Amino acid sequence: MNSLLHNYAKIKHKSRGIRIIYLAVKEDPIKIKIIAIGPRDKMKAYKRAEERL
């Protein structure tokens, strides 16, 4: 994973074959900012996330 994404977290949904890259925004209530949703195929989701930053 690239250093641009070091503050971001990920969720893997193995049966669906997707990865979600997100950032938890510290507000009240906590909000989740989804950066990218993509296939778990190699690094595609991470590449999509980097393109959006």
MOPAC internal coordinates of N, CA, C and O (Angstrom, degrees):
PM7 1SCF
backbone

  N    0.0000 0     0.00 0     0.00 0    0    0    0
  C    1.4447 1     0.00 0     0.00 0    1    0    0
  C    1.5198 1   108.31 1     0.00 0    2    1    0
  O    1.2310 1   120.70 1   -42.05 1    3    2    1
  N    1.2953 1   116.27 1   137.95 1    3    2    1
  C    1.4509 1   123.15 1  -178.34 1    5    3    2
  C    1.5273 1   110.82 1   -70.13 1    6    5    3
  O    1.2310 1   120.81 1   -25.73 1    7    6    5
  N    1.3382 1   116.06 1   154.27 1    7    6    5
  C    1.4623 1   120.95 1  -179.78 1    9    7    6
  C    1.5298 1   112.58 1   -65.21 1   10    9    7
  O    1.2310 1   119.56 1   161.23 1   11   10    9
  N    1.3467 1   118.45 1   -18.77 1   11   10    9
  C    1.4616 1   120.46 1   175.69 1   13   11   10
  C    1.5207 1   111.59 1   -63.02 1   14   13   11
  O    1.2310 1   120.29 1   154.99 1   15   14   13
  N    1.3150 1   117.06 1   -25.01 1   15   14   13
  C    1.4568 1   121.86 1  -174.64 1   17   15   14
  C    1.5224 1   113.39 1  -105.33 1   18   17   15
  O    1.2310 1   119.51 1  -165.44 1   19   18   17
  N    1.3231 1   118.55 1    14.56 1   19   18   17
  C    1.4632 1   120.08 1  -173.97 1   21   19   18
  C    1.5302 1   113.63 1   -65.32 1   22   21   19
  O    1.2310 1   118.72 1   156.12 1   23   22   21
  N    1.3205 1   120.05 1   -23.88 1   23   22   21
  C    1.4627 1   122.47 1   178.11 1   25   23   22
  C    1.5259 1   113.35 1   -90.30 1   26   25   23
  O    1.2310 1   120.46 1   176.22 1   27   26   25
  N    1.3009 1   116.72 1    -3.78 1   27   26   25
  C    1.4512 1   121.39 1  -176.33 1   29   27   26
  C    1.5243 1   111.17 1   -95.08 1   30   29   27
  O    1.2310 1   120.82 1   -27.42 1   31   30   29
  N    1.3144 1   116.04 1   152.58 1   31   30   29
  C    1.4633 1   121.63 1   178.91 1   33   31   30
  C    1.5190 1   109.06 1  -109.01 1   34   33   31
  O    1.2310 1   121.06 1    -8.35 1   35   34   33
  N    1.3279 1   115.58 1   171.65 1   35   34   33
  C    1.4587 1   119.50 1  -179.54 1   37   35   34
  C    1.5215 1   109.62 1  -139.15 1   38   37   35
  O    1.2310 1   121.87 1   -28.34 1   39   38   37
  N    1.3036 1   114.03 1   151.66 1   39   38   37
  C    1.4547 1   122.60 1   172.63 1   41   39   38
  C    1.5182 1   105.96 1  -125.68 1   42   41   39
  O    1.2310 1   120.72 1   -47.05 1   43   42   41
  N    1.3240 1   116.22 1   132.95 1   43   42   41
  C    1.4648 1   120.78 1   177.86 1   45   43   42
  C    1.5229 1   108.10 1  -112.11 1   46   45   43
  O    1.2310 1   121.10 1   -51.31 1   47   46   45
  N    1.3192 1   115.49 1   128.69 1   47   46   45
  C    1.4581 1   120.72 1   174.75 1   49   47   46
  C    1.5234 1   105.92 1  -110.97 1   50   49   47
  O    1.2310 1   121.34 1   -83.45 1   51   50   49
  N    1.3231 1   115.05 1    96.55 1   51   50   49
  C    1.4672 1   120.42 1  -171.39 1   53   51   50
  C    1.5242 1   113.46 1   -64.40 1   54   53   51
  O    1.2310 1   119.84 1   137.67 1   55   54   53
  N    1.3324 1   117.90 1   -42.33 1   55   54   53
  C    1.4663 1   118.72 1  -176.75 1   57   55   54
  C    1.5268 1   111.92 1   -69.06 1   58   57   55
  O    1.2310 1   119.86 1   150.54 1   59   58   57
  N    1.3187 1   117.86 1   -29.46 1   59   58   57
  C    1.4734 1   121.19 1   176.79 1   61   59   58
  C    1.5222 1   112.11 1   -89.50 1   62   61   59
  O    1.2310 1   120.92 1   163.23 1   63   62   61
  N    1.3094 1   115.84 1   -16.77 1   63   62   61
  C    1.4607 1   119.95 1   178.83 1   65   63   62
  C    1.5120 1   114.31 1    72.93 1   66   65   63
  O    1.2310 1   120.15 1  -146.32 1   67   66   65
  N    1.3474 1   117.32 1    33.68 1   67   66   65
  C    1.4641 1   119.88 1  -179.90 1   69   67   66
  C    1.5253 1   110.80 1  -123.72 1   70   69   67
  O    1.2310 1   121.62 1   -18.45 1   71   70   69
  N    1.3129 1   114.50 1   161.55 1   71   70   69
  C    1.4625 1   122.88 1   176.38 1   73   71   70
  C    1.5282 1   106.66 1  -130.60 1   74   73   71
  O    1.2310 1   120.63 1   -41.53 1   75   74   73
  N    1.3198 1   116.41 1   138.47 1   75   74   73
  C    1.4587 1   122.52 1   178.56 1   77   75   74
  C    1.5195 1   107.74 1  -117.67 1   78   77   75
  O    1.2310 1   120.49 1   -55.17 1   79   78   77
  N    1.3123 1   116.66 1   124.83 1   79   78   77
  C    1.4618 1   122.78 1   177.37 1   81   79   78
  C    1.5304 1   106.24 1  -103.11 1   82   81   79
  O    1.2310 1   120.38 1   -53.32 1   83   82   81
  N    1.3500 1   116.87 1   126.68 1   83   82   81
  C    1.4524 1   118.98 1  -175.00 1   85   83   82
  C    1.5230 1   111.60 1  -145.41 1   86   85   83
  O    1.2310 1   121.51 1   -12.88 1   87   86   85
  N    1.3316 1   114.72 1   167.12 1   87   86   85
  C    1.4624 1   122.97 1   176.54 1   89   87   86
  C    1.5220 1   107.52 1  -130.70 1   90   89   87
  O    1.2310 1   120.28 1   -53.31 1   91   90   89
  N    1.3202 1   117.08 1   126.69 1   91   90   89
  C    1.4644 1   121.46 1   175.89 1   93   91   90
  C    1.5238 1   107.98 1   -83.79 1   94   93   91
  O    1.2310 1   120.51 1   -59.57 1   95   94   93
  N    1.3327 1   116.64 1   120.43 1   95   94   93
  C    1.4608 1   122.30 1  -179.33 1   97   95   94
  C    1.5237 1   107.85 1   -93.53 1   98   97   95
  O    1.2310 1   120.78 1   -56.03 1   99   98   97
  N    1.3168 1   116.11 1   123.97 1   99   98   97
  C    1.4694 1   120.70 1  -175.32 1  101   99   98
  C    1.5294 1   110.15 1   -80.01 1  102  101   99
  O    1.2310 1   121.95 1   -90.18 1  103  102  101
  N    1.2914 1   113.88 1    89.82 1  103  102  101
  C    1.4584 1   122.45 1   174.58 1  105  103  102
  C    1.5189 1   106.35 1  -131.65 1  106  105  103
  O    1.2310 1   120.44 1     0.28 1  107  106  105
  N    1.2990 1   116.76 1  -179.72 1  107  106  105
  C    1.4609 1   119.78 1   176.70 1  109  107  106
  C    1.5147 1   108.27 1  -119.69 1  110  109  107
  O    1.2310 1   118.45 1   -73.75 1  111  110  109
  N    1.2716 1   120.55 1   106.25 1  111  110  109
  C    1.4616 1   129.52 1     1.86 1  113  111  110
  C    1.5284 1   111.44 1   -77.65 1  114  113  111
  O    1.2310 1   120.65 1   -16.71 1  115  114  113
  N    1.3245 1   116.36 1   163.29 1  115  114  113
  C    1.4608 1   121.51 1   178.87 1  117  115  114
  C    1.5196 1   109.29 1   -64.29 1  118  117  115
  O    1.2310 1   120.92 1   -44.72 1  119  118  117
  N    1.3147 1   115.85 1   135.28 1  119  118  117
  C    1.4628 1   121.55 1   178.77 1  121  119  118
  C    1.5174 1   109.06 1  -113.09 1  122  121  119
  O    1.2310 1   120.96 1   -28.16 1  123  122  121
  N    1.3117 1   115.78 1   151.84 1  123  122  121
  C    1.4569 1   121.94 1   178.12 1  125  123  122
  C    1.5257 1   108.08 1  -111.34 1  126  125  123
  O    1.2310 1   120.69 1   -55.20 1  127  126  125
  N    1.3148 1   116.29 1   124.80 1  127  126  125
  C    1.4603 1   121.87 1   177.04 1  129  127  126
  C    1.5270 1   107.49 1  -102.81 1  130  129  127
  O    1.2310 1   120.88 1   -71.86 1  131  130  129
  N    1.3268 1   115.93 1   108.14 1  131  130  129
  C    1.4623 1   120.30 1  -178.96 1  133  131  130
  C    1.5220 1   108.78 1   -81.71 1  134  133  131
  O    1.2310 1   120.93 1   -55.27 1  135  134  133
  N    1.3186 1   115.83 1   124.73 1  135  134  133
  C    1.4556 1   121.82 1  -178.17 1  137  135  134
  C    1.5253 1   110.87 1   -93.28 1  138  137  135
  O    1.2310 1   120.38 1   137.65 1  139  138  137
  N    1.3253 1   116.87 1   -42.35 1  139  138  137
  C    1.4667 1   120.00 1  -178.48 1  141  139  138
  C    1.5175 1   110.45 1  -157.20 1  142  141  139
  O    1.2310 1   121.61 1   -32.65 1  143  142  141
  N    1.3152 1   114.53 1   147.35 1  143  142  141
  C    1.4630 1   122.76 1   171.05 1  145  143  142
  C    1.5177 1   105.40 1  -127.76 1  146  145  143
  O    1.2310 1   120.84 1   -54.94 1  147  146  145
  N    1.3074 1   116.00 1   125.06 1  147  146  145
  C    1.4606 1   118.20 1  -177.40 1  149  147  146
  C    1.5081 1   111.93 1  -155.85 1  150  149  147
  O    1.2310 1   121.18 1    -6.01 1  151  150  149
  N    1.3127 1   115.34 1   173.99 1  151  150  149
  C    1.4594 1   119.97 1  -179.52 1  153  151  150
  C    1.5215 1   111.46 1   -66.85 1  154  153  151
  O    1.2310 1   121.28 1   -28.29 1  155  154  153
  N    1.3278 1   115.16 1   151.71 1  155  154  153
  C    1.4570 1   120.49 1   177.13 1  157  155  154
  C    1.5241 1   110.54 1   -81.59 1  158  157  155
  O    1.2310 1   120.05 1  -155.43 1  159  158  157
  N    1.2827 1   117.50 1    24.57 1  159  158  157
  C    1.4556 1   124.20 1  -179.35 1  161  159  158
  C    1.5223 1   109.20 1   -85.24 1  162  161  159
  O    1.2310 1   121.23 1   -76.47 1  163  162  161
  N    1.3166 1   115.25 1   103.53 1  163  162  161
  C    1.4680 1   122.55 1  -179.66 1  165  163  162
  C    1.5161 1   109.77 1    57.82 1  166  165  163
  O    1.2310 1   119.26 1    59.28 1  167  166  165
  N    1.3074 1   119.02 1  -120.72 1  167  166  165
  C    1.4680 1   122.54 1  -174.82 1  169  167  166
  C    1.5305 1   112.07 1  -117.25 1  170  169  167
  O    1.2310 1   119.40 1  -156.04 1  171  170  169
  N    1.3278 1   118.74 1    23.96 1  171  170  169
  C    1.4631 1   121.38 1  -174.43 1  173  171  170
  C    1.5275 1   113.15 1   -59.97 1  174  173  171
  O    1.2310 1   119.88 1   136.16 1  175  174  173
  N    1.3275 1   117.84 1   -43.84 1  175  174  173
  C    1.4670 1   119.77 1  -179.34 1  177  175  174
  C    1.5260 1   110.57 1   -64.25 1  178  177  175
  O    1.2310 1   120.21 1   140.33 1  179  178  177
  N    1.3312 1   117.21 1   -39.67 1  179  178  177
  C    1.4628 1   120.37 1   178.62 1  181  179  178
  C    1.5277 1   111.30 1   -66.13 1  182  181  179
  O    1.2310 1   119.98 1   140.85 1  183  182  181
  N    1.3155 1   117.64 1   -39.15 1  183  182  181
  C    1.4609 1   120.96 1   177.89 1  185  183  182
  C    1.5173 1   110.78 1   -63.65 1  186  185  183
  O    1.2310 1   120.29 1   138.58 1  187  186  185
  N    1.3366 1   117.06 1   -41.42 1  187  186  185
  C    1.4643 1   120.42 1   177.08 1  189  187  186
  C    1.5286 1   111.07 1   -62.99 1  190  189  187
  O    1.2310 1   120.60 1   139.06 1  191  190  189
  N    1.3163 1   116.46 1   -40.94 1  191  190  189
  C    1.4633 1   120.72 1   179.17 1  193  191  190
  C    1.5278 1   111.15 1   -63.04 1  194  193  191
  O    1.2310 1   120.19 1   136.13 1  195  194  193
  N    1.3181 1   117.24 1   -43.87 1  195  194  193
  C    1.4712 1   121.17 1   179.08 1  197  195  194
  C    1.5261 1   111.27 1   -62.39 1  198  197  195
  O    1.2310 1   120.18 1   142.86 1  199  198  197
  N    1.3217 1   117.26 1   -37.14 1  199  198  197
  C    1.4585 1   120.88 1   179.45 1  201  199  198
  C    1.5263 1   111.37 1   -64.98 1  202  201  199
  O    1.2310 1   120.19 1   151.31 1  203  202  201
  N    1.3151 1   117.23 1   -28.69 1  203  202  201
  C    1.4706 1   120.88 1  -176.88 1  205  203  202
  C    1.5197 1   113.03 1   -86.53 1  206  205  203
  O    1.2310 1   120.02 1   167.45 1  207  206  205
  N    1.3150 1   117.57 1   -12.55 1  207  206  205
  C    1.4693 1   119.87 1  -179.77 1  209  207  206
  C    1.5112 1   111.63 1   -87.49 1  210  209  207
  O    1.2310 1   120.10 1   180.00 1  211  210  209

